[in-house]
Amino acid sequence: MPIMRINVGPIHPSTHGVLRLVVDLDGDTVKNVEPHIGFLHRGVEKLLETRMYMQNPSYLEKLDYIAPLSWDELYVSAVERATGIPVKERAQYARMILLEFQRIASHLLWLGTFCNDVGQLLTMFTWCFRDRAAVLKLLEDVSGSRMFYVNMRLGGLDRDLPADFAKRAYDLTEYLEKKISEYKDVVEGDSVFMGRTKGIGVLDRNEAINIGVSGPVLRAAGVSEDVRKSQPYYFYDKVKFKLPIGFKSDSYDRYRVRYEEMFESIRIIRQALDLMPETGDVKGLPIKLIGPNANPDPVQISRELPRGEGMIYMIPDKQRPARISLRSPAFINLAALAAMSKETKFADLFVIMGSLDIVLAEIDR
């Protein structure tokens, strides 16, 4: 039978954004997949170079609308490094706590939509969104916004923490730990889920390294790498947490890594709450004209975002970045789709793509 080439997309459902896939099929067996982007491109990096430093965080948050606080923090940290502005100790712990809650919220949305991709009933979708809403409520009360927080300021946060923040955060970890523990039997007790993820979308360990994937996709391939461990920032070197890794590097392992990571985030949050100074505010500098130190050097900074290693390379100027380049973990992870999909069935293509946890606004920035 001759090879047949078909277009998948650009549509939002199933492709997790405006993505076009050119798929070569032999019957219903995938021979090759070429992802095509460009339907959402907004030129964010060039926009960042035309605006003053602290006008930019809202643009960064739109890159990953599932975990906007992560890109917000990464960019503000790059500006802090360029300007030499230190972050208050209490604010560093607060950022750690908020970032880990954001990681949990991101993984919850992924798990709910992934179960939907796999063909499971809506149980997990509704459970995950229910529990994610509890996290969003805390982030909303801290920042004043439910989705796009723009909460980072140079040296700290936009506003001080609520008086009952520590108690509410700890209570939320208790709630999440209990609820997330209930997911396992529902997900792994489902023969449809297990049958459609185990042995599907295998990515060889060496190939994962060569392509440059990161985050849960890399750890599912058996590579114990996490920026929070290899390049610790804030007080991640003072808290204890494990890096869940997989062994078969299939769609099931990518699920298990993210599932276990939520419990590790809970551990980090609790330790940070215990270590965070009880007194002192977390407020950063008000938005105003700022400039880097004299003769600033280029800044390169990495963070462990929910989807993997995010990186900013910036050449500072007087009031705005002269040049800025962003490394999107979702962009690199999408590049592994062809290797993961080869010789699989066409119906599995959407499961494999879902297991990557891509966000097209970040990829097609």
SULWOWO-V123868 format. One record per backbone hydrogen bond with DSSP energy under -0.5 kcal/mol. NH is the residue of the N-H (numbers start at 1). CO is the residue of the C=O. If there is no record, write none. Layout:
NH_CO / NH_CO
This chain:
4_25 / 6_4 / 6_23 / 8_21 / 9_7 / 11_19 / 15_13 / 16_12 / 17_12 / 19_11 / 19_17 / 20_36 / 21_8 / 22_34 / 23_6 / 23_21 / 24_32 / 25_4 / 25_23 / 26_29 / 27_25 / 28_26 / 29_26 / 30_344 / 31_24 / 32_24 / 34_22 / 35_33 / 36_20 / 44_365 / 47_43 / 48_44 / 49_45 / 50_47 / 51_48 / 53_319 / 55_52 / 56_53 / 59_56 / 60_56 / 61_57 / 62_58 / 63_60 / 64_60 / 65_63 / 67_64 / 70_67 / 71_67 / 72_68 / 73_69 / 74_70 / 75_71 / 76_72 / 77_73 / 78_74 / 79_75 / 80_76 / 81_77 / 82_78 / 83_79 / 84_80 / 85_80 / 86_84 / 88_155 / 92_88 / 93_89 / 94_90 / 95_91 / 96_92 / 97_93 / 98_94 / 99_95 / 100_96 / 101_97 / 102_98 / 103_99 / 104_100 / 105_101 / 106_102 / 107_103 / 108_104 / 109_105 / 110_106 / 111_107 / 112_108 / 113_109 / 114_110 / 115_111 / 116_112 / 117_113 / 118_114 / 119_115 / 120_115 / 124_121 / 126_122 / 127_123 / 128_124 / 129_125 / 130_126 / 131_127 / 132_128 / 133_129 / 134_130 / 135_131 / 136_132 / 137_133 / 138_134 / 139_135 / 140_136 / 141_137 / 142_138 / 143_139 / 144_140 / 149_147 / 153_156 / 156_153 / 157_282 / 158_151 / 165_162 / 168_164 / 169_165 / 170_166 / 171_167 / 172_168 / 173_169 / 174_170 / 175_171 / 176_172 / 177_173 / 178_174 / 179_175 / 180_176 / 181_177 / 182_178 / 182_179 / 183_180 / 184_180 / 186_182 / 187_183 / 188_184 / 189_185 / 190_187 / 191_189 / 194_190 / 195_191 / 196_192 / 197_193 / 197_194 / 198_194 / 200_197 / 203_249 / 204_202 / 208_204 / 209_205 / 210_206 / 211_207 / 212_208 / 213_208 / 217_214 / 218_215 / 219_215 / 220_216 / 221_218 / 222_219 / 223_218 / 224_222 / 225_223 / 229_226 / 230_226 / 231_227 / 232_229 / 236_233 / 238_235 / 239_236 / 241_239 / 244_242 / 246_219 / 249_220 / 251_197 / 251_200 / 252_197 / 254_250 / 255_251 / 256_252 / 257_253 / 258_254 / 259_255 / 260_256 / 261_257 / 262_258 / 263_259 / 264_260 / 265_261 / 266_262 / 267_263 / 268_264 / 269_265 / 270_266 / 271_267 / 272_268 / 273_269 / 274_270 / 275_271 / 276_272 / 284_157 / 285_154 / 292_317 / 293_82 / 296_293 / 299_314 / 301_312 / 303_310 / 305_303 / 305_308 / 308_305 / 310_303 / 310_308 / 311_327 / 312_301 / 313_325 / 314_299 / 314_312 / 315_323 / 316_314 / 317_320 / 321_48 / 322_315 / 323_315 / 325_313 / 327_311 / 328_326 / 329_327 / 332_328 / 333_329 / 334_330 / 335_331 / 335_332 / 336_333 / 337_334 / 340_336 / 341_337 / 342_338 / 343_30 / 344_341 / 346_28 / 348_345 / 349_345 / 349_346 / 350_347 / 352_348 / 353_349 / 354_350 / 355_351 / 356_352 / 356_353 / 357_353 / 357_354 / 360_16 / 362_359 / 363_359 / 364_360 / 365_362 / 365_363
